[in-house]
């Protein structure tokens, strides 16, 4: 006998023995004396079924449960569990058979009845579905989903008249919730009973005019009946009663077709209402009518900033910056002391790359509001973005004279020097910021970074430690990263001190605080790999970093180097290969490091030509690198 035939026959015999439901594989354990034997045996089968279920062996569970049902046919729990297992194998007809037996024994099994509805839907028994739905509605009369489902069944089976009775009874109940009444009215409207639907919507709104769906339903019904003027009136009123509803406003904008439709709205609605309508019209690309709305707002001469800016935003959105500027000019004439108007104008001009015009706006603002700190910060930032360093410094100097010695202005001034690598001049400004406010975290932070850049390690650590004590919880990670990196760099510059151990402590604290900080994970992991210590932890840290940023070539380089230090050269080669694929996104110095590491790994694998190629590429990027020159002459340094 061939093996396949044998196994098929064995499978048939095994299945037959299981489906017999009596003996063999599922023999129950002995029962306690003095107890009902059949019930105890049924319980044993039930327990065996639960074990099968835990193993996701639903056929085995069915066999055990059918044996249990034979022994104890009065248990709704056994039949319910049987139906559930048939459901798991998608045999919905058998699920219905045993579900019905369970409900005969216990009609209050509500969860099972819901499942019966699903199974009966699946096997195409709408009459039985309706019967169960009616029973569920009896148990939960305010459940709109049940009523909606039953109405759908009636429609599908040609019993539309029963829908009327179903909904009429629901509406007659004074305790029916408002949302259910509104849903009923929607369905009535769509099946042709529009007069009753309108009456329900109107009754709901008379009781509570803030019911959004009732206004939407009423407007839709009126549009369908061709009563556009009535729909406009209803939706306009609804948008007034429910000012936060974008849906009502969008529906009103959809129904509006001509300028004439706007006459009554212009006559009675305020600027805020008009702005919301203008936005909705604009998003529907009804630009001529939207523009008329925003011009109406301007014509009302708004008395607050947003009233002026609303039409300005619209004209910027549609690309009409000239009209936006005209309105802003009127706005600052009407409200000459409004910093918000000037800053908005300056930003808009900056985004349009009209930088000289933006500066003119900031100059005008400084004449009207000379003591505004925010003005000088934004004005200076505009100049920094264009690398106009001297002009930015002059603005910050003017700000200190006019607005006072604010630490923010000294810090921005220092950062301009930072960007030019004028570290000592930068530090003088950070010192002034700290003198002005000794609790200003950013003053200490930037001062510490500048000190690190000139190699004043102890002073840098002192300032960065102070920054980490003062900074907000949200920015603690930044301060700790700079502190940890300063300590790690100090350890390289001044070996023999405890800088590195302190750096590890700081980075461990940072990772505990921000476990998804990929750069912190990479920094600590690479620091370990570079020193050849804690290499298993290094691999773990760097693997976590790559999971967070799988497109970062520097992280793959770090992990490859960790494997190189472990002596796992094939893994090292694999990850350096990924680093080489992604290194184009990195600066030349980082690319040189990646190529240098790739050369070392290739050399260790005996691939001398490949190693030489990588080292030469690295040297092209960093021609002053004496170590690379030495490798090309004699091989890698020890």
Secondary structure by P-SEA (a helix, b strand, c coil): ccaaaaaaaaaaaaaaaaacccccccccccccccccaaaaaaaaaaaaaaaaaaacaaaaaaaaaaaaaaaccccaaaaaaaaaaaaaacaaaaaaaaaaaaaaacccaaaaaaaaaaaaaaaccaaaaaaaaaaaaaaccccaaaaaaaaaaaaaacaaaaaaaaaaaaaacccccaaaaaaaaaaaaaacaaaaaaaaaaaaaaacccaaaaaaaaaaaaaaacaaaaaaaaaaaaaaaccccaaaaaaaaaacccccccccccccccaaaaaaaaaaaaaacccaaaaaaaaaaaaaccccccccaaaaaaaaaacaaaaaaaaaaaaaaaccccaaaaaaaaaaaaaacaaaaaaaaaaaaaaaccccaaaaaaaaaaaaaacaaaaaaaaaaaaaacccccaaaaaaaaaaaaaacaaaaaaaaaaaaaaaccccaaaaaaaaaaaaaacaaaaaaaaaaaaaacccccaaaaaaaaaaaaaaaaaaaccccaaaaaaaaaaaaaaaacccaaaaaaaaaaaaaaaccaaaaaaaaaaaaaaaccccaaaaaaaaaaaaaacaaaaaaaaaaaaaaccccccaaaaaaaaaaaaaaaaaacaaaaaaaaaaaaaaaccccaaaaaaacccccc
